[in-house]
Every structure is written in C-alpha cells, then in structure tokens.
Amino acid sequence: MFGNIGATELIIILVLALIIFGPGKLPEVGKAIGRSIREFKRAQSGLDEADEQGGAKLPPKDGAQPGDRPEK
C-alpha cells in the first residue's frame, strides 16, 4: 500500500504534520500512534492464537450469556 511513497512525499507529510500539530505536540502524537500500532499488533496476534486453538471466544451479539437458556 505504501510501497511507492518516496523521500519527497515523506518530507512533505512530516512538514505538514509539524505545521498542523506544532513542535510541542508532535512527540505526543508519535507516541500515541506507536502505542496504537503496538496494541493493534498485540490484539491481532491474540486473535491468531485463538484461531489456532479452535476459535475466538466472542460473546453472542444479542447480549445473551453463554449459559443462558432461551425463553419459551
């Protein structure tokens, strides 16, 4: 997806980010993006491990709990 972004494009993006966020906020924005990427990777690897073990344990969408009996 980002394979054809060159050095010129990266410099333009960084200059725009510096103008928009300012030099004081830019490190905070970078840290937040880094944490988000790390969290996403951690969650992704957790789902991959759950798939290998027989599927992810997700709650039902209707709000019922796994031991609930349907009403008649």
N, C-alpha and C positions, 0 to 999 in steps of 0.2 A: 504494500500500500504506500509506504513512504520511501520506496527504493529509489525513486527518481528525484528526490529533493537534493539539490546541490548546496554548496557552501554559500552561495549568494542568497539563496532562499532562506537558509538558516539564519544568516546575519540579519536579513530584513525582519524575520519573525522575532528575533531577540531584541532588535531595536524597537520594534512596535511594543513588545511586552514591557520594555524598560520605560517607554513613554506612557503607556497605559497605567501600569502599576507603580511606577516610581522606584528609585533605588532602595528605599527602605522596606517596601513590601515584597520586592522580588524574591529575596531569600525565603520568606514565609510561604509564598506561592509555590516555589520549588519544593520545599519540604512537604507541603500538603499534597502536591502531585506525586511525589515519591512515595509517601505513605499510602496514597490511594492505589498506586500501581502494585505495591507490595501486598496490600490487603487483597486486591483482586487476584494476584497470583496465588496467595495462600488459600483463598476460597476456591479457586479453580482446581488446585491440587487436591484439596479436600474432597471436592466432588468427584474427581477422577478416582481417588482411592475408594470412595463409597461405591462407585460404579463397578470397580473390580471386585468388591466384596458382596455384590448382589443387589446393588441399587441404593440410592439415597433414601433416607428415612424422612420424607416430607409429610407434613400433616395434610389431611384432606382439605379440599378447598371450601367445603360447606361449613367448616367450623366444628365438625364432629371430632371427638377424640377417638383414638384407635380402639378402645374397649367398649365404646357405646353401642347399644343395640338400637336398631331402627324402630320407631313407633309404629304400632299397627292400628 
